[in-house]
Amino acid sequence: MFCADSQVESEQQGWIQLLQNLMAGAGSRSQFIGGVVVGLLYVVIGLLSAIGSILIFRRIFQGRWEQIFWTSFLVVIAAFYLSFAAYFGASTHAWQTEVVGVAIFLVCGVGGLFSRSAIAVGYVMHGLWDLSHCLSGSSLAGLSITEIPLGYGIFCSTYDFAVACYLMISDTAWHESGKFDLYFWRHRP
């Protein structure tokens, strides 16, 4: 466990140092360019993942089923933080913070069963939750939070913001009963 803790601490310190260097203009030019490229890489991966998810799940889940999927998925991705807490051996206070976070996203998910904008707000809030974990280390406004893998916050927040945009502009008729089609590739749209 000590090895995982020291690795996470080292990664967090690296990100914190990178952000301080970027904000202060310190560090070498190559460090700045490398940091920007790595950050953009995670953004691109998050965006491509969101686009792929939207295209595939829009075909599998139609009508009301799509709404149920996106609300359920919000709760699942929020629960990832519980697995991070377990993996990185988070403190009891961090566990409490993460459980409260999952409960808040569960409420957003339930609200999303009745309102498209509620689920979109839930994804935006989750994106901000991701960024707060990425940028603040192990404490956010005095609350203990769990460590996350390097780059996860940037990737996941990009994914969440893209999904939120999709949910707000989607023309899917969520009021219809819809259908669940695992064999969508056998049919033409």
N, C-alpha and C positions, 0 to 999 in steps of 0.2 A: 504494500500500500504506500510505503514511503516513496518508492520510485515514481508512482503515478502522481503523488502530491507534488514532488519536486519538479516533475515534468510540467505539470499544469502551472505551477508557480513560475517556472521559467518562461513558459509560453505567454502567460499573462504579463509578466514583466517585459517581455519582448514587445507585446502589443502596446503596453502603456508607454514604453520608451519610444516606440515608433510614433504614437500619437503626440507625445510631448515634442518630439523632434519636428513633426510636421507642423504643429501649431506654433512653435517657437522659431521655426526656420533653422533649427540646429541640425547637426548631422551632415553627412556628405550628400552631394547631389545624387550619387548612385543609390544611396539608402532611400532618399525621397522617391526617386523613380521606381525603385524596387517595391517600396511600400504601396505606391499608387497602383502598380501593375498587379500586385497580389490582391489588393482590395477590389480592383476592377474584375479580376478573375472570379472572385467569390460572387460579385454582383451578377456577372454574366451567367454563371452556373445557376444561381438562384432564379434568374429570369427565364432561362431555358427550361429549367425544371418546372416552373409555374406554367409556362406555355404548354409544355408537354402534358402536364397534369390536366390542365383545362381542356385541351383537345381530346384527350382520351376519356376522361371522366364525363365530359359532356355527351359523349357517344354512348357510354355504358349506362349512365344514370340520366333518365329523361323526366321532365316534369318535376313532380314532388320528390322523386327519388334523388334528384340532383341536390335539392335543398337539404334533404336529410344527410346526404353524403358530406357536403361542405360543413354543415354544423357539427357532425360527428368528427370530421377530420380536425377541426379546430381544437376540440377537446383532446384528441389523440396527440397532436403536436405540442399542446400545452403540457401534457403528461410526460413528454420526453424529458422535461426538467427534473422529474422525479427519478428517472433512470440516471441522469447525470449526477444527481445528489447521491444516489446509491454508489455509483461507480467511483466518484471522486471522494467519497467519505465525508460528505458535508456535515456541518454541525447541526445540532437539534434546531437551532434558530433558523438556519437556512432551510431545513426541511419544512418548518412551519410556514416560512415565507412562500416556498414553492407550492405547498398544499393550498394555501390561500389563493395563490395565482391560478392554479388549476381550477379551483372553485369559481373564481371570477370568470374564467373562460367557459366554464360549464354553464353559468348563468347567461353569458353571451350566446352560447350555443342554443340554449332553450329559447331565448328571445329570437334567435335566427330561424327557428321553426315557424315563427309567425311574421317575421319582417326581414326582407332582404337587406335593408340598411343596417339592422342590428347585427347580422352576421358579418357584414362588411366592416363595421366598426370593431367587431371582435378581432378580425384579422389585422386591422390597423393597430389596435392595442397590443396584439401579440407581437407584431413587428417592432413596436416600441419596447416591449418587454425584452425581445431578443437583443436589440441594440443596447439597452441598459445593462444587460449581462455582459455584453461584449466590451463596452466602454468603461464600466465602473469597477470591474474586478469582482471582489467578493463582498462588497458592501454597497448598498444603494440607499441613500438618504437615511443611514443608520440601521437599515435592515440587512441582516445577513442573507446573502444569496449564494447559490451554488456556482461553481466553476463550470465552464462549458468548453468544448473542444475548440481549438484554434480555427477561426474563420466561420464557425457555425452561426454566430450572431449576424454577420453580414449576409451570409447565404440565406438564412431563414427569414430575416427581415425583408430582403428583396422578394423572396417567394411570397411572403404574407402580403406585402403592399401590392404586388401584381395580382394576386387572387382577389384582394379587396377591390381593386379597380375593375376587374372582370365582373365581380358580383354586382357592382353598381351600374355597369353598362350592359349587362347581359339582357337578352330578350327572351330568355327561357321562361316559359309559362309555368311557374311554380304552383299556380293554383290548380293546374290539371293533375289528374291522378298519375300520369306518366307510366314509364315502364323501366324495367331493369333488364338490360341486354348484355350478357357477358360475351355473346358471339357477334358483337357489332361489326367486326371486320368482314363478316360473310355477306353483309348487306351494303348496298350503296346508300349514301345519305339522301 
